Amino acid sequence: MGADEAYQWLIGSSARSAHDSFDIHVVASVLALAMTEVKGGPGGMSQGTGLDKGALMELIGAMFPDSMSDFAGLLDDTAIVIDAEEQSVRDILGMFSTGAGRLERYLAAVIARRCKSPHHLWQDLGLRDRDELSRLMKRHFARLSERNQQNMKWKKFLYRMVCRSEGFSLCTAPVCSECSDFDNCFGAEDGESRLARVAHAHEEVA
């Protein structure tokens, strides 16, 4: 199943969910991308999302109840290894979450895990563009979104928050406007959605 097919399948399995269309889209995007990354590796989707089998099944049950039986056979019980850096990002997101619900906790775990991937965060979450990530952050991590007043790239911003909480500085520039690497933190975050990229790759192979 390709990335776009996985996304459409998940959306089609969400009819009985109590969550709204945007949250369903966000979770479907990251799960569809994680599904394409599995390739039989140890831990599978748990390694791609930072959620263990129990958490994934609970999230899937809430968002995509009609796909529960299919996912039961896709997930295994491999333990999730969370290093100190990832845990710190989780903690920052949890500290500034809009609510204290399970969805925020799951999103914090997923975002922290996807921060370790090499692309823009919105791409590594499978979203269409950075605006969707900004909307996600404003909705579920509003107080954190308010702190990112200069619209810094989200991975950079989250890691800077971690550094500040740990008591050291991420960089030596006195202010961002005087930094020689300004575009690395604030430049455009354009590019193709990773879901679209994966779909195109499958089309080329076919």
N, C-alpha and C positions, 0 to 999 in steps of 0.2 A: 504494500500500500504506500503510495507516494504521500508527500507532505500535504498537498492540497486535498487529496482524497481523505487523508486522516482528519484534517480540519473539518471538511464537510460532513464526514461521518459523525464526528463529535457534536457538531452543531445540530445535526439531525437527531442526536440522542438526548438533546437538552429540553425537549418540549415540556417535560413534567418538572423541570427545575424551578425553584422559587427565586433564583437569582436573576438579575436583569441581563439584558443582551450584551452590554459592554463587558461586564465581569465574565460572562460565559465566553465571549470572544477572546479575552485575554488568556484565560486558562486553556481554552481550546488551542490557541496559537502556540503556547509554550509546550503543551503536551504533544501536539502534532509534530513539532520540531524535535522534541526528545525522542519520539517514536522512530523518527528517521535516523537518529543517531545511534540507536541501540545496536543493531547489527550483531546480535548474539553475544555481546560483551557481558562480563560479570556485573551484576547489579542492574543492568539495563536502564529502565526509565528512572529508577531511584537515583542512580548516579547522575543522571541528567537534570533532575529536579531538586535534589537535596532532600527528598521526602521518602521515608521508608514505606514499605508496602501498606501498612495500616493507614498511614496518613494519606497516601495516594488513593486508596480505596474509599476513604471517607470523603475526600475532595471530589472524586469521580462520582460517587453516589449522590453528592449534593448538586453537582453541576450537570452531569450526564447520566442520569439514573438508568436510561435504557441501554447503556453500554457496560453495565456492571459485570454481567456474566462473561463478556468477551475479555475484559481486562483481568479478570481473576486468573486466567491462564497465562497472561503476558508478564505478570509481576512475580518476582521471587523475594526471598527473605534475606537477601544480602544486607549486611549492616552498612549504614551510611557513615563514612569517615568525614568528619568536619574538622578542618584545621583551625588554628587560632584566628587567622585573618577572616575566614568565612564566618566564624562564630561572632566576631566583632561586628561585621556588617549586619548579621542577623539581629544582634543586640541593638545597634543604632536604629534599625528599621522598627524594631519592636518598641523602643523607647519613644519614638515619634509617630507611632501609628495613630490613625484617626479614631479607630475603635479597638476593642480588645477581643474581637471575634476570632473564630477559627480561620476565616478566610484571610484576615490580615496576617495571622501567624504563618499560614501556608505560603502566602505571597512573599513574606519576608524571607522564608527559607528558600523559595525558588529564586528570588532576585539575588540573594547572596550567592547561591550556587552559580547562577548564570553570569554573575560579575567575573567569574574566573575564566570565562570564554573570551576569545580574542577580538571580537567585533564590538561595534557600538552596542550598548545594553539593549536598546530597543530591538536591534537585529537578533541578539541572542535570546530574546524573549519571544521571537517569532512575530513581533508586531509589524504593522504596515509602515510606520514612520515614528519619528521622535515625538510628534504631537500626541500620539496614543500613549506613549510612556509618560509624558507630562500629565495627561489626564488621569492615568492610573495613580501617579504619585500624589496628585492633588486630592483624589478621592480617598485613597487608603492610607496615605502618609502626609496629611495636609500640613502639619507643623514642620515637617522636614522640607516639604515643597516651598513653604514660605521662607525658609532660610536660604534657599537657592535663588536669591533675588537676582543674581547676575547671569542666571541661566547657564551655569557651568555644566559640562557634560556629566551625566549622572554617575558614571563609574568614578570619574575623578572626584566628584563631590562627595560620594559615599566614602571613598578611601580617605579623603581629607578629613571628614568627620571622625573616622576611626582614629586617624593619627592624632587629632586634637584630644580625643577622649583618652588616648594612651599617653598624652603628655609630651609629644614631640611634633615637629613640623614636617609636612610633606615636602616642602621646598624652601629655598632660601630667599626668594624674591620678596621684597618689602610689601609690595602690593601687586595684584594681578596685572594691572595696566603697564607695569614696568618690567614684566617678565618677558624674556626673549623667546619663551616657548608658549606664548599666549594662545596661539591657535590650537595647540595640543589639548588645551583644557576648554576652550570656548569656541573653537571653529565649527563649521557646519557639520552636521551629522546626517549627511545625505547618503544615498546608496540604495541598493535593492534589498527588499525584504528577504530574509533568509528562507522563508517558506516559498517565496516565488523563485528564488535561486535554486533551491532543491528541486522544485517542480520542473524548472527549465532543464536541469541536469538530467532528470529522468526522461524528459522528452527527447533530448539529444541522444541518449543511449538507445531509446526505442527506435 
